[in-house]
Amino acid sequence: MTDSRHSGNPRDPRVVDDLIERAKQHPLGVEFLSSGYIDSVAAGLETHAFTVEAARERLRREGESA
């Protein structure tokens, strides 16, 4: 089984999906993903800073369309 966190492309939609789902389960939640210091978020959620940026962009777009 392939771990989507290590697909090679930190902006891969599957990697971003996985990060958002993990943030929902994290004690600090999606708020941490959305507004925490990017290096802390990347370390805390075990991902690349570019993935954090991509997830934030997606969450902003989804928030604008809601």
C-alpha positions as CSV (number, residue, x, y, z in Angstrom):
1,M,0.0,0.0,0.0
2,T,1.3,3.4,-0.9
3,D,1.3,6.2,1.6
4,S,-0.1,9.3,-0.2
5,R,2.0,11.5,2.0
6,H,5.1,10.4,0.1
7,S,3.9,10.5,-3.5
8,G,6.7,12.8,-4.6
9,N,4.5,15.8,-5.4
10,P,3.6,17.8,-2.3
11,R,0.7,19.4,-4.2
12,D,-0.8,16.1,-5.3
13,P,-4.6,16.3,-4.7
14,R,-4.4,12.9,-2.9
15,V,-1.7,14.2,-0.5
16,V,-3.8,17.4,0.1
17,D,-6.9,15.2,0.8
18,D,-5.0,13.1,3.2
19,L,-3.6,16.1,5.0
20,I,-7.0,17.7,5.5
21,E,-8.4,14.5,6.8
22,R,-5.5,14.1,9.3
23,A,-6.0,17.7,10.4
24,K,-9.7,16.9,11.2
25,Q,-8.5,14.1,13.5
26,H,-5.7,16.1,15.1
27,P,-6.3,17.6,18.5
28,L,-5.7,21.2,17.2
29,G,-8.0,20.5,14.2
30,V,-8.4,22.2,10.9
31,E,-7.9,25.6,12.5
32,F,-4.3,24.6,13.1
33,L,-3.9,23.6,9.5
34,S,-5.5,26.9,8.3
35,S,-3.7,29.4,10.4
36,G,-0.8,27.8,12.4
37,Y,2.8,28.8,11.7
38,I,3.5,26.9,8.5
39,D,6.6,25.1,9.8
40,S,4.9,24.0,12.9
41,V,1.9,22.7,10.9
42,A,4.1,20.8,8.5
43,A,6.1,19.2,11.4
44,G,3.0,18.5,13.5
45,L,1.1,16.9,10.7
46,E,4.2,15.3,9.2
47,T,4.0,16.8,5.8
48,H,5.7,19.2,3.5
49,A,5.2,23.0,3.8
50,F,4.0,23.1,0.1
51,T,1.3,20.6,1.0
52,V,0.2,22.8,3.9
53,E,0.0,25.7,1.4
54,A,-2.0,23.7,-1.1
55,A,-4.4,22.5,1.6
56,R,-4.9,26.1,2.8
57,E,-5.6,27.2,-0.7
58,R,-8.2,24.5,-1.1
59,L,-9.8,25.3,2.3
60,R,-10.1,29.0,1.3
61,R,-11.7,28.1,-2.0
62,E,-14.2,25.7,-0.3
63,G,-14.9,28.4,2.2
64,E,-15.6,31.0,-0.5
65,S,-18.0,28.7,-2.3
66,A,-19.9,27.8,0.9
